């Protein structure tokens, strides 16, 4: 039992000695290079995000422009169709009036 207790105490002292040993310091150049790489990566990420947002905004604007253009074309087409229909109705009314006018003198005889 004395040997077990002695081994445990020796292990405690050994653990305490290793726990107090300071870790090897990181050289300043390595730390600076790491910081620079991290900053560079963050900048590239930010730039990519900005580019993606700009591309998305451009697509939205293009889509809105296309919708507006389609609406304008549809309005113009509707106006032309309305105008043609009005013209055709007027022409049909003229034909009816002239046919009625020709038929009236013939009926009066």
PyMOL commands that set and color helices and strands:
alter all, ss='L'
color gray80, all
select helices_A, chain A and resi 2-19+28-108
alter helices_A, ss='H'
color red, helices_A
deselect
rebuild
show_as cartoon
